[in-house]
């Protein structure tokens, strides 16, 4: 099952990375094209150091990769980790839907039992 394919701490890091609106926006930006940390920092009303910290959280979660190019730190999105997160959420949705279907079946059986008893 997909749910067991990730270490719990890895799942925690990914969803912690995605839990913040600024970090989600950074991921979105660097998935469309790689950008330097300084370019990213200009987008936000916060210090360069704060943006660096957000990028570090995303890097620990492997949602982005960072590479030095001269004096710049270039950030790229990692779509593979996002795909794995989607698969994990899909697995949770399947579990939820299976449980809902089981409840529907139980209720349908109860209705059928009541009709045949009358």
Buried (B, 14 or more C-beta within 10 A) or exposed (E): EBEEEBEEEBBEBBEBBBEEEBBBBBBEBBBEEBBBBEBBBEEBEEEEEEBBEBBEBBBEBBBBBBEEEEEEBBBBBBEEBBEBBEBBEEBEEEEEEEEEEEEEEEEEEEEEEEEEEE
